Amino acid sequence: MKNTLINYVEFKANDLQKIKDFYGPTFGWSFTDYGPDYVAFSDSGLEGGFERTEEQAVNGALIVLYHEDLEGMRDKVTKAGGVIVKDIFSFPGGRRFHFADPSHNELAIWSDK
């Protein structure tokens, strides 16, 4: 994987089974469940996932970039005027943090390191 490239896209969903039933047969996507609140998809051209939420999805896509050095990127983001929305946390397969850019768009950076 290359640093700072868009690597993953994450959507919100109220019902993960309905999402799989829609995207699987309609677009031929494959799915991997990671517990009751998350499902990853593949065979879409860009890997991604759906996070279960009770809230209504509004602009529900989360663009996720990759970088080996999360702490270093967190520092660069804040020095450039970004705001940390969720500090570094672990998830199955790695760690990540979320930030808002100067226009309040929320993105994330993840690492498997």
Sequence and secondary structure as in RCSB ss.txt:
>XXXX:A:sequence
MKNTLINYVEFKANDLQKIKDFYGPTFGWSFTDYGPDYVAFSDSGLEGGFERTEEQAVNGALIVLYHEDLEGMRD
KVTKAGGVIVKDIFSFPGGRRFHFADPSHNELAIWSDK
>XXXX:A:secstr
  TTSEEEEEEEES HHHHHHHHHHHH  EEEE STTEEEEESSSS EEEEE SS  SS EEEEEE S HHHHHH
HHHHTT EEEEEEEEETTEEEEEEE TT  EEEEEE  
